[in-house]
C-alpha cells in the first residue's frame, strides 16, 4: 500500500472553459491554435477562469494549488489596464446563501509585476504564485478574475491557463 505525492502536476484550462463579460468575444482558431478574441473597445472587461482541481475533505490530501500561468496576447494598442485576482469561495450548505469569495495573496512573475508590463503589445505568459498554497477542500471554489480595460484599438486574445499543483492521494 502506498500513495502518490507528486509536486509537479499541472492542468490546462482551455479558452472554451472560461466566461467573459462585457464586449464582443469570438472563439477563434488560427493554425490550429484556439483562443477567444475580444474586439477592440475602450471599455472594461473581466474573464473568469475556473481552477478545477481534485478536492478532498481530509486535510493535506487531494490538490495543493501553488501557481497559475495565463497565456494572452495584446495587439494593435496597449491596454489601459490588466490585473488578476485569485478568489477562494466556500460552497454553501443547503438553504444557506452563497458567500463572498476571499481574494488570495500572490506575486506576479518578474515580467508582469509592474502594471505597465501587463498591458504592453506583446505575447504574454503571466505567472501568479500564491503566497500560501491552497489545499483544495471539497467545499472550495477557486477561480481567477482577469480584469482589463482596453485601449480604443487594442485587441486582447486569451489562449488558456495552467494550474500548477501538488497531488497527494
trRosetta pair geometry for C-beta under 8 A, 3 or more apart (Angstrom, degrees):
i j d omega theta_ij theta_ji phi_ij phi_ji
3 168 6.8 34 149 -172 123 71
3 169 6.3 -165 -164 100 93 38
4 167 6.2 -12 119 113 114 100
4 168 6.8 -171 94 -134 66 33
4 169 5.2 8 50 54 103 80
5 166 7.2 -1 -171 -179 69 105
5 167 7.6 -173 -139 90 28 56
5 168 4.9 18 -110 -110 74 87
6 9 5.3 91 107 -46 110 98
6 166 6.8 171 89 -155 47 59
6 167 4.9 2 55 53 96 95
6 168 7.9 -173 26 -71 57 51
7 166 4.7 -17 -115 -107 59 96
9 63 7.5 -105 87 -128 144 96
9 164 7.3 145 87 -160 55 48
9 165 5.1 -39 80 76 105 75
9 166 6.6 125 24 -125 108 15
9 167 4.5 73 -33 -16 157 109
10 162 5.2 6 -177 179 117 109
10 163 6.6 162 -154 82 61 50
10 164 5.0 -20 -100 -102 92 64
10 165 7.2 141 -94 22 40 70
11 52 7.4 -114 131 75 149 72
11 53 6.6 -179 17 -95 150 79
11 162 6.9 157 76 -155 38 62
11 163 4.9 -8 55 53 94 100
11 165 7.4 -5 4 21 102 116
12 160 5.9 15 -174 161 96 134
12 161 7.4 149 -158 83 53 44
12 162 5.2 -29 -98 -98 63 81
13 17 5.1 -110 -174 74 85 140
13 18 7.3 91 144 -56 110 91
13 49 6.1 112 109 -171 146 97
13 50 6.9 -174 -145 72 143 66
13 51 7.2 -93 -47 -103 151 49
13 52 7.3 127 -98 23 115 92
13 160 6.1 167 83 -166 55 83
13 161 4.4 -13 58 65 108 94
13 162 7.2 -174 15 -82 77 29
13 163 6.8 61 -21 -16 113 97
14 17 5.4 101 63 -1 69 104
14 34 6.7 20 -170 91 113 130
14 160 5.1 -37 -122 -109 38 117
15 18 6.3 -55 -158 22 43 111
15 27 7.2 149 116 -124 118 80
15 34 5.7 -156 38 130 121 95
15 35 5.3 138 -55 -144 166 32
15 36 4.6 179 177 -12 122 92
15 158 5.5 139 -120 107 106 92
15 159 6.3 -81 -56 -163 116 18
15 160 5.6 -87 -43 -70 72 73
16 27 6.9 39 -92 -119 85 125
16 34 7.2 -23 -32 152 99 140
16 36 7.9 148 -73 -50 44 111
17 49 7.8 63 102 -146 94 64
17 50 6.4 -102 152 45 104 103
18 36 7.2 -128 64 17 115 147
18 47 5.4 14 164 -177 136 97
18 48 6.2 164 -165 78 80 54
18 49 5.1 -27 -109 -96 112 63
18 50 7.3 -172 -103 7 57 76
18 158 6.9 -69 53 132 156 149
18 161 7.8 102 -67 0 123 120
19 47 7.2 159 83 -157 46 52
19 48 4.5 -2 57 50 97 108
20 23 7.4 -64 148 65 116 96
20 25 4.5 85 74 -39 153 159
20 36 6.6 -163 -29 136 144 147
20 38 7.1 -157 -173 -84 148 107
20 45 6.5 2 -174 178 94 115
20 46 7.3 169 -152 88 52 48
20 47 5.0 -18 -101 -103 80 75
20 48 7.7 -159 -75 18 33 71
20 158 7.8 -175 -80 14 125 149
21 45 6.0 171 82 -157 68 66
21 46 4.7 13 39 52 114 88
21 47 7.8 -153 17 -72 71 35
21 48 7.8 62 -19 -17 99 98
22 43 6.0 -140 166 130 123 116
22 44 6.2 25 100 96 169 61
22 45 4.3 -146 77 -104 108 73
22 46 7.0 78 21 16 110 70
23 38 5.2 35 125 -159 142 104
23 39 6.3 -170 178 53 101 83
23 41 5.3 -172 -118 43 108 139
23 43 6.2 169 -69 79 101 120
23 45 5.0 -39 9 -86 127 129
23 150 7.6 87 -95 -1 151 139
24 38 7.0 130 78 -154 52 57
24 39 4.2 12 70 15 108 125
24 41 7.6 111 21 -22 86 135
25 36 5.0 16 179 172 109 113
25 37 6.9 154 -154 74 59 36
25 38 5.3 -28 -96 -91 75 69
25 39 7.8 -130 -74 -1 30 78
26 36 6.8 159 74 -156 33 65
26 37 5.2 -25 59 59 89 90
26 39 7.2 70 -9 -45 109 91
27 34 7.2 -16 -171 -163 88 96
27 35 7.8 161 -154 88 47 39
27 36 5.7 -35 -93 -99 51 78
28 34 7.3 148 83 -154 50 49
28 35 5.2 -23 65 68 97 84
28 36 6.9 138 14 -114 86 24
28 37 4.9 24 -6 -6 140 116
28 157 7.6 -67 54 -133 136 107
29 32 6.6 4 -178 -119 106 22
29 33 6.8 157 -153 71 61 39
29 34 5.2 -23 -97 -95 86 65
29 35 7.7 153 -88 21 40 67
30 33 5.8 -28 69 56 68 92
30 35 7.8 -23 20 21 96 112
33 159 7.2 -30 172 -132 105 109
34 159 7.7 121 91 -147 58 64
35 73 8.0 -19 -146 23 157 110
35 157 4.9 16 161 -177 145 99
35 158 6.1 154 -166 75 86 46
35 159 5.0 -42 -104 -94 100 60
36 157 7.4 163 82 -154 40 56
36 158 5.0 -9 58 56 90 102
37 155 6.5 -1 -171 179 101 106
37 156 7.3 158 -155 86 52 49
37 157 4.9 -16 -104 -104 80 81
37 158 7.8 -166 -77 21 35 67
38 41 7.5 -94 156 25 98 98
38 45 6.2 -159 -135 41 153 176
38 150 7.0 -147 118 -68 126 141
38 155 6.8 170 77 -160 67 57
38 156 4.4 7 42 59 117 96
38 157 7.6 -149 18 -72 71 37
38 158 7.8 59 -19 -11 98 98
39 155 7.2 -37 -144 -119 23 88
40 76 6.4 -51 -88 77 133 153
40 77 7.5 75 -135 36 122 111
40 150 6.3 -178 -153 163 53 139
40 151 7.7 -37 -155 86 98 68
40 152 6.8 39 163 140 109 40
40 153 4.8 3 -169 -153 150 35
40 154 5.7 141 -128 61 91 33
40 155 5.1 -57 -63 -70 86 73
41 150 5.4 80 72 71 53 139
41 152 7.6 -23 -158 -146 21 39
42 80 7.5 74 -150 -26 79 129
42 149 7.7 28 -170 168 55 83
42 150 5.8 -124 -103 93 32 81
42 151 6.3 -21 -100 178 85 24
42 152 4.3 -15 -50 -85 115 60
43 149 7.0 -116 131 -147 19 71
43 150 6.3 3 45 40 51 100
44 147 7.0 -2 -170 -175 99 95
44 148 7.1 170 -149 95 57 42
44 149 4.6 -29 -93 -97 69 86
45 147 7.3 174 91 -150 46 55
45 148 5.6 -10 60 63 88 85
45 149 7.5 159 17 -90 68 38
45 150 7.1 32 4 -22 114 103
45 156 7.6 -166 62 49 140 151
46 145 5.4 -18 -165 -167 111 101
46 146 7.1 144 -160 74 56 47
46 147 4.8 -18 -103 -101 82 78
46 148 7.8 165 -86 21 38 63
47 145 7.2 150 74 -157 47 49
47 146 4.4 -13 58 59 102 102
47 147 7.9 -162 24 -72 64 36
47 148 7.9 20 -2 6 98 105
47 158 5.9 148 -123 -87 165 159
48 143 5.6 9 -174 165 88 136
48 144 7.5 156 -157 80 43 49
48 145 5.8 -19 -100 -100 66 73
49 68 7.9 129 107 -177 137 137
49 70 7.2 -128 -43 -107 171 114
49 143 6.0 159 78 -166 49 80
49 144 4.3 -9 57 57 109 97
49 145 7.7 -172 19 -78 78 25
49 146 6.5 47 -13 -10 116 107
49 161 5.0 75 -169 -10 143 159
50 141 7.8 -58 -140 -170 93 90
50 142 7.8 104 -166 86 56 58
50 143 5.0 -40 -105 -104 47 104
51 65 6.5 50 155 -114 142 146
51 68 6.7 -79 -97 -100 130 127
51 142 4.2 -49 65 104 115 104
51 143 5.9 -174 6 -94 82 39
51 144 6.7 80 -39 -17 109 88
51 161 7.8 -87 -89 123 81 135
51 163 5.0 118 -148 -89 100 138
53 62 7.4 106 131 157 100 99
53 63 3.8 -117 155 87 125 166
53 65 6.3 -166 -4 -68 159 99
53 136 5.1 160 84 -12 113 165
53 142 7.4 -1 18 44 105 131
53 163 6.2 -124 -63 124 112 151
53 165 5.8 64 -127 -7 147 173
54 62 5.1 -153 117 -160 86 84
54 63 4.9 127 61 -28 74 111
54 136 7.1 133 91 76 41 132
54 167 6.9 56 47 -130 128 100
54 169 7.3 -25 126 -66 151 126
55 62 5.2 19 -164 -163 21 153
55 63 6.8 -57 -79 30 42 100
55 136 4.4 -100 -105 128 79 101
55 137 5.9 21 -167 120 111 17
55 138 4.5 143 124 -90 121 47
55 139 7.9 175 167 9 148 32
55 140 6.1 180 -120 44 134 99
56 61 4.1 -86 110 101 159 94
56 62 3.1 -164 -1 -44 104 115
56 63 7.8 143 -1 10 96 60
56 135 7.8 -59 55 169 96 99
56 136 7.3 87 19 86 66 75
56 137 7.3 -72 73 -127 44 39
56 138 6.5 -18 -173 -49 5 91
56 169 7.7 -178 -68 -100 141 80
57 137 6.5 59 -111 -161 46 79
57 138 4.7 -30 -63 4 83 124
57 139 7.9 64 -103 -13 87 88
58 61 4.5 23 84 27 102 132
58 62 7.7 147 58 -20 77 99
59 135 6.9 67 -157 115 56 158
60 64 8.0 1 -140 -66 52 122
60 135 6.0 -72 -90 -117 35 155
60 168 6.7 -33 154 84 68 153
61 135 7.7 71 43 -168 33 120
61 168 5.4 -116 -131 100 48 100
61 169 6.7 89 -171 -98 93 49
62 135 6.6 105 65 -175 102 82
62 136 5.5 -112 123 67 129 87
62 137 7.9 149 47 -91 157 25
62 167 7.6 -68 159 -143 31 61
62 168 6.8 -2 35 62 24 77
62 169 7.0 61 -92 -77 33 85
63 135 7.4 151 89 -150 43 50
63 136 4.7 8 70 22 94 122
63 165 4.8 17 -171 156 98 147
63 166 7.0 149 -157 76 49 52
63 167 5.8 -19 -99 -100 72 67
63 168 8.0 173 -80 24 26 69
64 133 5.0 52 165 145 97 123
64 134 6.7 172 -155 84 57 37
64 135 4.9 -26 -98 -90 84 64
64 136 7.3 -154 -86 -5 31 77
64 165 5.7 158 75 -165 46 88
64 166 4.2 -2 51 51 107 102
64 168 7.2 33 -11 2 106 109
65 68 7.5 8 -176 -54 112 93
65 130 6.5 86 116 -14 89 149
65 133 6.0 -178 83 -162 50 80
65 134 4.7 -2 48 55 103 93
65 136 6.4 78 -20 -50 102 103
65 142 6.5 -173 -20 161 165 171
65 163 6.1 -56 -128 -171 101 109
65 164 7.7 97 -157 75 59 49
65 165 4.9 -43 -99 -98 44 109
66 129 7.0 -17 153 -146 73 75
66 130 6.2 -139 -166 35 30 107
66 133 4.7 -21 -98 -109 61 122
66 164 5.3 -62 65 104 99 91
66 165 5.8 165 5 -103 84 44
66 166 6.7 81 -35 -17 116 85
67 127 5.8 8 174 -175 124 98
67 128 6.3 166 -160 85 71 52
67 129 4.4 -23 -104 -104 110 65
67 130 6.5 -142 -81 3 51 78
67 163 8.0 161 90 -158 44 46
67 164 4.6 -2 62 53 85 118
68 86 6.9 157 12 -95 143 122
68 127 7.2 158 82 -153 44 53
68 128 4.6 -7 58 55 94 104
68 144 6.1 176 138 -57 163 142
68 161 6.2 -5 -177 -175 98 110
68 162 7.1 164 -157 83 51 50
68 163 5.6 -19 -106 -106 81 61
68 164 7.1 -156 -76 16 32 81
69 125 6.0 -5 -171 -177 107 91
69 126 7.1 152 -156 78 54 43
69 127 5.1 -21 -99 -98 75 77
69 128 7.9 -167 -75 20 29 69
69 161 6.6 160 85 -158 54 57
69 162 4.4 2 53 52 105 98
69 164 7.0 65 -12 -25 97 111
70 84 7.0 173 3 -88 154 141
70 124 7.6 0 103 118 82 105
70 125 7.5 160 77 -155 42 45
70 126 4.9 -19 60 61 95 95
70 127 7.9 179 18 -79 69 31
70 128 7.3 36 -6 -8 108 105
70 144 7.2 -134 -71 116 131 160
70 146 6.4 155 -162 -85 160 140
70 158 8.0 -44 -177 -145 98 89
70 160 7.9 -161 -145 107 52 35
70 161 4.9 -15 -102 -105 70 89
71 123 8.0 -10 -164 180 86 85
71 124 6.9 161 -151 91 42 64
71 125 5.4 -12 -98 -102 76 72
71 126 8.0 180 -78 20 28 71
71 158 7.7 112 91 -167 65 50
71 159 4.0 -49 105 65 112 119
71 160 5.6 13 45 56 111 67
71 161 7.3 -159 16 -77 74 41
72 82 8.0 -166 87 -155 149 148
72 124 5.1 -10 66 61 75 110
72 126 7.3 -13 26 5 101 111
72 146 7.7 161 -43 171 151 154
72 156 6.6 -9 -179 -172 121 84
72 157 6.2 159 -162 85 68 57
72 158 5.2 -24 -106 -105 99 54
72 159 6.3 -165 -85 10 40 85
73 122 7.3 -129 -143 108 66 35
73 123 5.1 -23 -103 -108 94 61
73 124 6.7 177 -87 16 37 80
73 156 7.6 156 82 -158 53 41
73 157 4.2 -2 54 56 98 111
73 159 7.3 69 -11 -31 92 110
74 78 6.5 49 144 -127 140 44
74 79 5.7 -101 -129 -21 137 99
74 82 7.6 -115 -66 -43 134 147
74 119 6.8 107 -97 -176 175 40
74 120 6.6 147 69 101 136 31
74 121 5.3 -117 107 -111 93 43
74 122 6.3 20 50 38 92 53
74 124 7.1 42 -3 -15 92 120
74 154 6.1 -16 -167 -168 96 109
74 155 7.3 148 -159 77 47 52
74 156 5.9 -14 -104 -103 72 66
74 157 7.8 -160 -70 23 29 76
75 121 6.2 74 -124 -147 27 95
75 154 7.3 142 73 -159 44 58
75 155 4.5 -23 64 62 96 105
75 157 6.9 36 -4 -7 111 112
76 121 7.0 -162 49 -116 25 123
76 151 8.0 -158 102 78 92 116
76 153 4.9 -112 143 133 127 93
76 154 5.7 -176 77 -113 97 36
76 155 5.1 77 13 5 121 96
77 121 6.8 -72 -145 -70 6 117
77 151 4.0 -111 122 91 118 140
77 152 6.9 -1 75 57 163 64
77 153 4.6 93 -1 74 132 83
77 154 4.0 -99 77 -68 83 78
78 119 4.9 65 -180 139 98 93
78 120 5.4 -32 -112 -116 110 37
78 121 5.6 -93 -70 -34 67 78
78 151 5.7 83 78 -28 52 140
78 154 6.2 -62 89 -97 16 133
79 82 5.2 76 82 -41 149 99
79 118 7.8 -56 62 120 122 77
79 119 4.2 -122 63 -146 85 90
79 148 5.2 -52 -168 -169 148 112
79 149 6.3 125 175 74 94 51
79 150 5.5 -64 -126 -112 83 44
79 151 5.9 -139 -115 -14 26 84
79 154 5.2 173 -78 143 57 161
79 156 6.6 45 -77 -75 125 112
80 119 6.9 -110 84 -144 8 142
80 148 7.8 126 56 176 73 71
80 149 4.0 -49 65 99 113 106
80 150 6.8 28 7 86 92 8
80 151 5.9 142 -42 -68 76 65
81 115 6.7 -36 -130 -166 79 113
81 118 7.8 22 -172 94 48 116
81 119 6.3 -58 -112 -83 18 129
81 147 7.4 -7 115 116 106 87
81 148 6.1 -179 93 -146 64 50
81 149 4.6 40 39 29 92 103
82 115 8.0 151 52 -160 64 69
82 118 4.2 -144 76 142 106 109
82 119 5.2 168 8 -81 101 70
82 146 7.1 -3 -167 -179 87 90
82 147 7.4 166 -148 89 41 48
82 148 4.5 -1 -100 -103 72 99
82 156 8.0 158 -96 -119 121 129
83 115 7.4 -27 -75 -120 100 90
83 118 6.9 93 -76 113 50 164
83 146 7.7 173 88 -153 34 50
83 147 5.5 -17 63 62 82 93
83 148 7.6 161 19 -80 58 54
84 106 7.9 -47 102 72 113 135
84 108 7.6 135 38 -90 115 99
84 126 7.2 166 -24 125 138 136
84 128 5.6 -105 102 -75 149 140
84 144 5.6 -19 -163 -171 106 111
84 145 7.1 152 -155 81 53 50
84 146 5.3 -20 -100 -102 81 69
84 147 7.6 167 -90 19 29 72
85 103 5.3 -59 -169 -128 108 108
85 144 6.9 153 77 -157 44 60
85 145 4.8 -5 56 55 97 98
85 147 7.2 22 2 -3 103 112
86 103 6.9 103 70 -160 55 61
86 104 4.3 -48 94 51 107 110
86 106 5.6 73 11 -17 131 138
86 128 6.2 160 -46 143 121 145
86 130 6.9 -88 81 -92 167 94
86 142 7.1 -3 -177 -169 92 94
86 143 7.8 177 -152 95 54 32
86 144 5.4 -30 -99 -99 64 78
87 101 3.8 46 -180 137 115 142
87 102 6.9 140 -154 68 67 34
87 103 6.0 -42 -96 -95 68 50
87 104 7.0 -176 -98 -3 15 90
87 141 7.9 -7 113 108 97 85
87 142 7.0 168 88 -150 57 47
87 143 5.5 -10 58 63 102 75
87 144 7.4 168 15 -95 78 26
87 145 6.6 45 -15 -9 118 101
88 101 6.1 156 73 -166 30 94
88 102 5.3 -26 63 61 88 89
88 104 5.6 76 -13 -53 108 112
88 134 6.3 -169 -96 -123 136 153
88 140 6.2 -36 -161 -153 91 105
88 141 7.5 145 -160 77 42 52
88 142 5.5 -11 -103 -101 69 80
89 98 7.6 14 178 -178 131 91
89 99 6.8 169 -158 80 87 81
89 100 7.7 -122 -116 142 97 24
89 101 3.7 -63 -71 -95 91 94
89 102 7.5 158 -83 13 47 65
89 140 7.2 128 72 -161 49 53
89 141 4.3 -18 63 61 101 103
89 142 7.7 -172 23 -74 71 35
89 143 7.8 -2 5 16 110 98
90 99 6.0 11 57 50 93 125
90 139 5.4 21 -159 136 78 107
90 140 6.6 -38 -103 -98 54 52
90 141 7.7 -159 -72 18 9 83
91 98 7.8 -33 -142 -124 46 84
91 139 4.7 -134 43 -163 92 70
91 140 7.3 -85 -9 -27 92 8
91 141 6.0 103 -59 -26 88 104
92 96 3.8 -149 -178 91 114 104
92 97 6.2 -164 -106 86 162 25
92 98 5.3 -119 -10 -90 126 47
92 99 6.5 137 -72 -9 102 84
93 96 4.7 68 56 4 75 128
101 141 7.3 -88 -100 83 119 100
101 143 7.8 -61 -132 43 168 94
104 130 6.0 -26 147 -130 129 101
104 131 7.7 -171 163 31 84 89
104 132 7.6 -126 -164 57 103 86
104 134 7.0 -65 -118 -51 152 127
105 130 7.4 95 86 -159 56 61
105 131 4.3 -14 103 14 103 133
105 132 7.2 59 59 12 98 89
106 128 4.7 36 144 178 148 91
106 129 5.8 156 -165 75 91 37
106 130 5.0 -51 -100 -99 96 40
106 131 6.0 -139 -92 -19 35 76
107 113 7.0 -9 -180 -107 82 111
107 128 7.5 157 74 -156 37 51
107 129 5.1 -19 58 60 88 96
107 131 6.8 100 -22 -70 88 81
108 112 4.4 -115 175 97 122 91
108 113 4.3 171 79 -89 108 59
108 118 7.6 -75 -149 -67 152 118
108 126 6.7 -39 -151 -169 96 99
108 127 7.3 120 -166 77 48 57
108 128 6.4 -28 -99 -100 54 64
109 112 5.4 57 58 29 79 98
109 113 6.9 -130 90 -42 30 89
109 126 6.4 -166 27 -157 109 50
109 127 4.0 70 -44 50 120 98
109 128 7.9 -85 -22 -60 79 31
109 129 7.4 98 -69 -14 69 105
110 113 5.8 -28 -126 -2 33 121
111 117 5.8 -175 162 174 50 135
111 124 8.0 178 124 -142 118 81
111 126 7.5 -133 88 -106 97 64
112 117 5.0 -155 -113 109 36 115
112 118 5.0 71 -153 -78 91 87
112 124 7.1 82 -84 -159 122 116
112 126 4.5 56 -52 -128 169 99
112 127 7.6 155 32 36 128 57
113 117 6.9 29 42 43 45 143
114 117 4.8 92 65 -3 83 106
114 118 7.7 -164 91 -8 47 85
115 118 6.0 -63 -158 33 38 109
115 119 6.7 16 157 -10 71 115
116 119 6.2 -68 -144 41 35 104
116 120 6.7 50 162 -47 68 100
117 120 6.6 -41 -149 3 29 114
118 124 7.3 65 -142 -133 54 152
118 126 6.7 45 -119 -101 93 141
119 148 8.0 148 -109 -141 87 101
121 154 7.8 -134 -85 -127 89 95
128 144 7.2 152 32 -116 158 133
130 133 5.2 121 84 -89 129 46
130 134 6.4 -109 -162 -14 167 87
133 165 8.0 140 -162 -129 118 72
133 166 7.6 54 163 11 152 110
134 140 7.4 160 161 -165 125 159
134 142 6.7 152 92 -94 154 141
136 140 5.2 -136 -158 65 70 141
136 142 6.7 -86 -112 -12 107 131
137 140 4.6 109 55 -23 76 108
144 161 7.0 178 38 -133 139 158
146 158 7.6 141 79 -110 150 126
148 156 6.1 125 93 -92 164 160
150 154 4.6 -161 -164 71 86 107
150 155 8.0 44 -143 -80 128 20
150 156 6.4 -115 -93 -21 109 113
151 154 3.7 91 46 -18 91 117
